Amino acid sequence: MRDWPRGVIPFGGDYNPEQWPREVWREDIAAMQRAGVTFVSLGIFSWSWVEPSDGTYDFGWLDEVMGLLAAADIAVDLATATASPPMWLAQAHPEIAPIDHDGQRLWPGSRQAWCPSSATFTAYATRLAEAMARRYHDHPALAMWHISNEYGCHNTPCFCDTCAVGFRDWLRQRYDSLDALNEAWGAAFWSQRYADWSQPLPPRRTPTFPNPGQTLDYRRYQSDALLQQFLAERAVLLEHSPGVPITTNFMTMRHFSHLDYHRWAAHLTEPVDRISTDHYVVDLLADPWAEQAFCGDLTRGIAGGGPWLLMEHSTSAVNWQPVNRPKPVGGTIRDSLTHVARGADMIGFFQWRASRAGAEKFHSALLPHAGEDSARFAEVCRLGEIAGRLGEVSGSRVESQVAILWDYDAQWATQGPALPSAQVQYPDLAIEIHRALRERHVPADVVYPGADLTAYRLIIVPTLYLVSDAHAAAIEAAVATGADVLVTYFSGIVDERDHIRLGGYPGAFRELLGVRSTEFAPLRPGEVVALSGAHSGSVWSEDVALAGAEAVLTFTEGPAAGHAAFTRYAVAPQGGSASGVRWYLATRPDRDTLAEIVGTLCASAGVEPVLPGAPDGVDLTRRRAADGRSWVFAINHTDLARTVPVTGVDLVTGRHTGGQCEVPAGGVAVVRED
Ligand code: GAL
């Protein structure tokens, strides 16, 4: 094995040489060197090539590719090759195919056609992982193991009979008795009482609303089942290839909520495991950059605040949106460095060479169909040079005084059946508040409610509909030691079983916030209501009554007219100890109002921007190394050059800024501060 590339931010992507004749491989390696590629992820979808029939291995071609990469000093993130089962396995064991909500089998002929609960799949996948580990554990190109690919992207939830059995076992471990299960699921309702452990089922299609507790537990179960698949392969690698880092690529994107990555991360430990993720810009979002920045900060939160690896993103267009537009010139570099600005210590892409056949032939790549004689490849080469100069940043941490809480259980529960308003989407306010902070040049960590919150000046609790007693207590404890907190509507409503917290809303946070509502009054699609001042809100309102807090903004129209829309509760410190200010927001404010609210919160909590006096339209973060060195990342999202007041050497241009750093339109600066 070899070390992970040092002195650079590793730069490269998925390499699928099996899609090309041998002659192309040498051209690939030479072009990779011209582009400054320092790592590739190899073999992710190669199962049918390394194990062409049951128990028969063909490593010849992979040996050759590994040899070429070793000779070129390109590090390999080597896949266990188990992401997609081969046809012979699908044929021999058709039962490993997942079954969807309606009982429809998902057939082979695409990818990831395997059931999360399948022990048959585990047996074949771990056998291959072992063969790979035995073959390559001491290969000079091997730098990291890559298990599977984007767990759960296409194969969860699966509703097959194997999953039904697995789910029952999982339930028996979670609930000691059927009485406890019946209580947790509220099974007294609609005659759903379970009298025997053979009765609970996956939440398959039902005549009307399924049981919310069952639905929520099923999501937990599916995430855990896939985690077990991952851990089984990981155990094999630890046994047969100890000392080599291990990763599996997550998908921290707004539209992907299949797995509880916080729960997964709890099983991943330094120095073995590396948190890596894939992120693709979704063009059709109203503000794709807001989502992109948020997801980078979420990944950092999952990685415990430390560096993480950007395993995949795209150089330009993807192929899975209704319309797939290329990135603008400079967009490849800007997107890559946006992730580095938020803690990524690697820049990876899907994929090295654009395919000429198959379902992804129109997906962009480092080396486009047009070849090296293309503007995109020129930009890729430039990015390779920049990555080569960014090595000093590696290992440093992003600084932040603000935490935004994010919890997959809460997200899943807000996706459950029959809630007060389909307009409440879990990520909406989290991402909007994050954007408003970004616009003030204030970075935020996106963290699990169970994380250590004590160092933050300001804690944002957006739409934390489901909150456990422990998490509610942790938030209260952070406030008691001086952090300010903003809780937004539809938070604290249920416990971890999705049972309502009785006595008035917002349940778990009523006393903390000094407010109490007795009825929700969600707004209709498109309905906007006036608030006091020139402000407005949408999506939500409720009959907030003050129980200690004061009203800052009030609904002046709509179903909650006359009630508070935004409140402040400042409790006098007891016994000299600090106590933070508690804010409650009972609507989704218009953009200007939210900007004002976020300004008020930052001023109250003493939260400072990365640099004072920086211009609008530029994202700023600061990464700091343990020895005190620091780098300011400035990402210009505007069409005009912007000047940022920072002194030091810009690693992108190699020039000293002289105090004023010009960041080109759509460009990036990474300034090592003097
Ligand atoms: C990812 C996946 C890659 C490729 C890419 C296309 O989800 O891991 O294999 O399919 O999407 O955007």
Boltz pocket constraint, residues with backbone or C-beta under 6 A from the ligand:
constraints:
  - pocket:
      binder: B
      contacts: [[A, 149], [A, 150], [A, 153], [A, 278], [A, 280], [A, 312], [A, 318], [A, 319], [A, 350], [A, 360], [A, 363]]
      max_distance: 6.0
